[in-house]
Amino acid sequence: MFVDERILTLFKRNAHHTLTYWSVFFSFGLCIAFLGPTICDLQSQTKSTIDQITWVFFSQQFLLLIGSSIGGIFKRTLLSALSALFVSALVISVIFAIIPLCTNVLLLAVAMAVSGLAMGIIDTIANIQLVTIYQRDSAVFLQALHFFIGFGALVSPLIADPFLSEAGCGNSTGNGTEIMHHVRLMLRHTPIPDHNITHSHSTHVGEEESSVHYAFWIMAIINLPVPIAVLFLMYREQLIPFCQSGTPRLLDKDELAMENQQGAEGTEVEQREHEAGGHGDIFSCCRNDNLRGLPVSFFMIHILGGMVLFMTDGIVGTYAGFVYYYGVAPPMSLPPKTAGYLASIFWAAITAGRLLSIPLSYRFQPVRLLMFNLAGAIVTVLMLLIFYTSSIFLFVGTCLCGLFLSSIFPCMLAYTEDILDYQGCATSVLVTSAGMGEMVMQVVVGSIIHTEGSYSFLLCGMIIACIGFIVFFGLMLFARMHRNYLTGTTKKSAMVEEAAPEQDASAKTEQKESS
């Protein structure tokens, strides 16, 4: 059979819980990907510049980090976990419904911040609950869980595409296109005042009535069954106060199982929680007494590994957020509805890459996959820079970028855990660094695009990818140093163990001679 019978039995036993958590992660993906294709319409709706609209990305990612941190508060009981999931999924539908009413960029940033907080809570709870249910067999179900992020992120731009404005984001005048094309060819250092172009375009777009609000309302309706599914699960588990009956609650069985599996198994569950989503307390790492006396290589592995993910996840967030803007701006000047497919293709490639990385991880070491993916991302962005006027290669390159970037995050986690026999802090540092990179890079690159023009989008991606590749070589250097340290420590321990019996034998001989 293609599926292990034991895994299938476990799934059937917990199908309702599992499907509910998967559906909630669909909401996560639906909410994370719509901002990129609709950025021009939202820019026109809020009468803002591209520099101002990038702070909407920042607000969402910043609150997502906070939501991931506080999400662990709700993990102790099934009641609090499902209640938090219900509220978070419902909030996402509400945010979708009110986004068309946000006529100011500040209001839009607040709305997206609230959605980011809900997404962070969903991220934490869904990972932890699946780990609690499946424990040793959670890896397969967690892979499927994260697949639903990509699926939601694929659907979201497809829904928005028919309602996107035809005017796009770039300057519609031929003179502006010619100037931007000439500047790109000559690689001049003097920036073009892109804010003037933006304001001119905003006025142009404002003349035609935008219908993107229908896309948000459709996504709100599509997402509405998710909180209903969570509420139905709460009803089945007798967790709603006014709907209780004599049926035993699964919460009682879970609590009993947790009490019987304390000690070593409890430690293993916490370890798997870290591997699944990295939602441990990063500040607890600094209070660990075991960190004393460790070599510099131990800390540098954490720092450099975090920097690599800071760069690569920053590219993911930046590419997903601004590839549509790049596509409709000169010199590419794609029709807005055609450019709307770029984000969908990117997220589809990431989803496919995550599935492909599962069998590849059995055949190849993480360090080789990391080197291949980083080099592939650099080559792809370089080719995009060379063929910057080819709309066909923009779609091909977007697909390749998604494939190469998709498995860097899990491979980096596996690589660092192969180097460090240490669970918890490494994963927490890496996950936090990745989230910060996605948050910060969107703001930085958005500001550069606002100042220098859309042509700087791929150039920024190229620079970020090269820095990440250089940092990765530093990581491999310190990884070798740390392995040498561990080898030397092991040899010393073995010598001490061998010397101990000899000392005992000599002591016994001396005692016999003295007697």
N, C-alpha and C positions, 0 to 999 in steps of 0.2 A: 504494500500500500504506500501511497505518497505521503500519508500522514500517520505518525505513530499512534497506535490505538490508545495508548495511555494518555497522550496529549489530547486526543479527541474526546476521551471520556471526561477529562478534567474540564474541557471547554463546555461540554454539554451540561456538566454539573453547575457551572458558573456562567452559563451563556448570557443570562439576563444582565448580570453585573458587567460582564465584559463588553457586551454590545453597547451598553449605556455609556461606559467610559470611552469607548471608541467614538461614539456619536458626539460626545462632548469635545473630543479632540478635533472632530470635524469642524465644530464651531471655532476652535482655536485657529485652524488653518484658514477658514473662511474670513476671519477678521484680520489676519496678518497680511493678506496679499492684495486687498482691494485698493489700498491707498495709492499704489504705484500707477495703475492705469487711469485712475480718476484724478490724478494730481492736477492736471490742467483745468478740469471742470471745477474742482474745489478751489483752485487758485482764482478762477474767474468769479466763483460764487462769493468768496471772501474778499475779493479785490486786493489780493496780496501779491507779493513778489515770490519768486522761487526760493529766495533766501529765507523769507518769513515762513513759507510753507514747510520748510525742512524741520522747523521746530515742532511741527506736529508729529513727525517721525520720532523725534527725540522724546517728546512727552509720552508717547505710547511705549517706547522701549524702556524708559526710565521707570515708569510705573509697573511694567512687566517684571522688572527685576525685583521691585518691592513686593509685588504680589507673589512671586516665587518664594521670597524669603518668609513672608507671613503665612503662606499656605500651609506650612507644617503645623500651625496651631490647630488646624481642623482635622488632623489625621488620627487623633486618638480614638475616636468612636465613629461608627458608621453613620450615626445620626448627624453629627456635626459635619462630616465629610460630604454627605449627600446634600445637606442643606446648603453648604457653601457652593457646591456644584450647581444646584438649582438656581440660586441667586445669581451666580456668575454667568450662567448660560442665558438667563432671562435678561440680565443687564446688556449682554451683547446684542440681543434682538432690539432692545429699547434704543441703544446707541445707533444702530443701523437706521432706525425709524426717525431719529431726531437730527441726524447729520445734515439732511437737506435744509433744516431750519437754522443751521449755524451760518449766519451771514458775516461773521467776524472771525478772523483767524484765531483769536484767543479762545472764543467759544469752541471752535473746532478742536483746538489743542486740549482743552479741558475734557471734551467728549472722548477724544482718543486716549487721553490719560486714564479715564475711568475704564474704558475697554481694555487697556493694557493691564490694569490691576486685576480685572476679571480673568484675563488670559493667564496671568502669572499664577493665580490661585488654581485654575484648571490644570495648568502644567504640573504643579506639585502634587495635587491630590490624586489625579488620574494615575500618575506613575506609581505613587506609593500604594494606592489601593490595589493595583494589579500585582505589585510585588508581594503584598500581604496575602493575596488570594493564592497565587501560583508559586511563590517562593522559588524553589530550585528550578522550576520549569517556566519562569516568567519571561525569559529572553525572547521566545517566539512571539508571545502576546504583546510584549513591549515593542518589538519590531513592527507589528501590525498597528499598534497604537500610533507610532510616529509616522507610519504610512498615511494615516488619516489626516495628519497635518498637511502633507503634500497634496492629498486629494482635495481637501477644502481649499487650499491655496490655488489649486488648478481650476476649481469650479468658479471661484470668486471673480477673476478677470473675465471669464467667459460670460458670466451674467452681466457684467458691467459693459462689455464691448458694444452691444447693439445700441446703447444709450449714450455713448461718448459723443462729445461735440465734434463737428467736422472741421472746426477751425484749427485745432491743435494748439501747441504752446509756442511754436517759433514765430518769427516774423514772417508775415505772408507776402511782403514786398519782394520783388525780384532783386532790387538793389541790395537789400539786407542779406539775402542769400548769397549773392555774388561776393560781397565783402567778407562774409564769414568763410566762404570757400577759399578765397584768396589768402586770408589770414592763416587758415589751416595749412595751406600748401607752403607758405613762406615761413611758418613757425615763428612769427613775430612775437616779441616779448611784450609789446604794448597791448593791454587788454581792451577789448571792446566793451563799452558800457552796456552790458546786457540788460540792466534794469530798465533802460529806455525802451528796449525791444519788448520787455515783459509788459510794461505799462501800455505800450501801443497795442499789443496783442490783447490785453485784458479788455481794452475798450472795444476792440473788434469782436471779441467773443461775446461781450455783454450785449451786443446788438441782436444776437440770435438767442432764442429761448432754449435753454439747456434742459434736457430730459433725463439727466443722470440721476435725479431724485427717484425715478422709478426703479432704477437698479438697486438702490439702497433699500427701498421698501420691499422689493422682491426678496433680497437677501434676509431681511428681517422676518419675512413670512417663512422662508425656507429654514431658517434657524429656529423658528418657534417650536417645532416638534421636539427639539433637543431638551429644553427645560421640562416639557411635558413628559418626556421619557424618564427623566430623573425623578419627577414627581410621582410617576407611576411605580417606579422602583421603590421609592419611599413608602408608597401605599402597600405594595406587596410585602415589604419587610416590616409592616406595622410600626412605622416610625412617625406617622402623622397622628397627633394626639387624639383627634376626634374621629379617627377611622381605625381604631385598634380592635382586635378580636383575640380569640384564644390561640391563634396560630403561633408557634414558636418563632421568635425573631432570629434571623441569621446573625444578628449582632451578638446574641448570647453565645452562639456556637463559636463565633470568631474570637470572642473574649476568652472562652474556655480553652480554645486551641492556643491562643497566645500565652496563656498562663502555663500550659503544659510544655511550651517550647521556649522557655526562657533559658538563659545561660548562653551556651555556645551557639545554638540555633538563633537566638535573638540577635547575637552579634552578626551572624551571617545575613539575617534579614536586613539589618542596617547597612551592611556592606553592599547588598544588592540594590538597596534604595539609592545609594550613592552612584552605583554603576548605571542605574537606569536613567536617572535624571540629574544627579549631582546636586541634590537639594539639602545637603548637610549644612550645618552652621559653620560658615567659614571662619568666624571669629573664635570658635572653640579650638581651631588648629593652633592658634597663637598661645593657648593656655596649656598645651600638652607638654608635660614634663619630658616625654620621650624625645623631644626635639633637641634637647641639650646634648652637646658632644657630637652632633652629626656634621659631616663634612660640608664644605661650600657647594660641592656638586649637587647635593641633595636639594638645596634651596634654589640653585640655578636651574635645575630641571623644571621646578615648578614655575619659575619666572619666565624662562624661555618658552616653555610649552604654552603658558598663558599668552605670551606675546604672539606666538604663531596663530593661535585661535583668535586673538584680538584682530589680527590682520585678515585672516581668511573669512571669519564670520562677518567682519566689517565689509568685505567685498560682497558677500551674499546679500546683506541688507541693502547696501548701496546699489547693487545691480538690479535687485528686484524693485527698488524704489524709483530709480531714475532711468531705467532702460526705455520706458515709454517716452519720457521727456526727450531723451536722446534721439529716439526714432523719428519723432515728429518735427524736431528742430533741424535747421539747415546744418550741414549739407545733405543729410539723409532725406529729410522732408517726406517721410512716409505719410500716407493718409492715416488719420487718427484711428479709424476702425481696424486698419491693418496692423498698426503699431500696438493696438490693444492686445494682440495675440502674443506679443513678446513675453510678457510676464507669465502667461499661462504656459508657454513653452519652457520657460526657465524653471518654473515650479514642477512641471511634469518631468523634466530631466532630473531634477533633484530627487523626486519620488522614485523614478526608475533607478537612479544611481544608488539609492539606499537599499533597494531590493537586490541589485547586482552585487553590492558589496558583501552580502551575506555569504554566498558561496566562495567569493574571492578571498575572504578572510580565512577560510580553511586551507587555502592553497599557498598563500603568500604571507610573509611576515608584515606586521603593521608598518615598519619602517620603510619597506619597499613600496607599499601602497601609498604611503605619505609622499615619498620622493616622486613617484610617478604622477600623483594627482597635483602636487604643487608645480612640477615642471609642465604638466599638461595645461594647467590654468594660465601659466605665464605665456606659453606658446600660443594659446588660443587668443588671449588679449592682444598679443603682439600681431597676430594675423588680422584681428579686427582693426587694429590701428593701420595696418598696411592697406587693407581693402575697405577703407572707411566709407567709400562711396557705393559699395555693393550691398544692396538691401537683402539679397539672397544670403550672402555670407553672414550678415547680421543675425539672421534667424539660425543659420547653422552654428555660428559661434556662440549664440545664446544657449543652444542645446548642449554644446560641448562644455561650456562654462558650468552649467548646472550639473552635468555628469561628473566633472573633475572635482567640483567643490563639495559635492553631496556627502562623500564618505570621509572627508578630512577630519571632521569632529570626532566620530566614533573611533577612527584609527588612532588619533592622537591620545584619546583616553586609554585605549588598549596598549599603546606604545609606552606611555608613562607608567602604567601599572605593571608592565613587564619589567621596566627598569627598577621601579620602587616597590619593594614589598611592603607597601603602606597604603591602607585603605582610608578614604575619607577626604583628607585635606587636598590631595592631588586633584581629585575629581571636582571638589568644590572650587578650587582656584581656577581650574580650566573652564568650568561652566560660567563662573562669574566673569572671567576675562572675555569669553566669547560674547556674552550678553553686553558687556561694556563696549566691545568693539563694534557690534552691530548698532549700538546706540550712538556712539561718538562719531563713527565714520560717516554716517548719514548726514549729520550736521556739518561736518568738515567739508565733505565733498559737495554737498548742496551749496555751501557758501562759495566754494571755488567755482562751481558752475555758474552761480549768479554773477560772479566778478569777471571770470575769464571766458565764459561762453560754454556751450554744450560740448565743444570739441575736447574740453579738459576732462570729460567723464571717463573715457577709456584710458587717458594718460594717467589719471589718478589710480585707476585700477591696476595698471601696469606697475606703477611705483610701489603700491601697497603689496602686490603679489611678490615682487622682487625682494622687498624688505622681509616679508615672511619667509621666503626661501633661504635668505642669508641667515636669519635667526634660527631656522631649522638646522642648518649645518652646525651652528653653535650648540644647539641642543644635543646633536649626536656626539659632539666632542665631549661635553660634560657627562653624557650617558656612558661613554667609554671610561671616563675618569671614575665615575661612581661604581661601575662594575669592577674596575681594578681595586677600588677601595674595599668593596664587599669581598672580593677574592682574597685580599690580604688579611682582612678580618677573619675570614673563615680559616685560613691557614694558621693564624695565630691561635685561634680557638682549638684547632686540632692538635697543635703542638702542646698547648697547655694540658689538654686531655690526655695526650700520650705521656707527658712528663709526670702527671699526677700518680699513676700506678707505680712508676719507677721510684718516686719519692717515698711512697708508702712501703715499697719493698725494702728500700735502703733503711728506712726507719725501723722496720721490723728486724732487720739484720743487726743493727746497732743495739737494739734492745736485747737480742739473744746473746750477743757478745758480752754486753755489760753484766748480764745475769750469770 
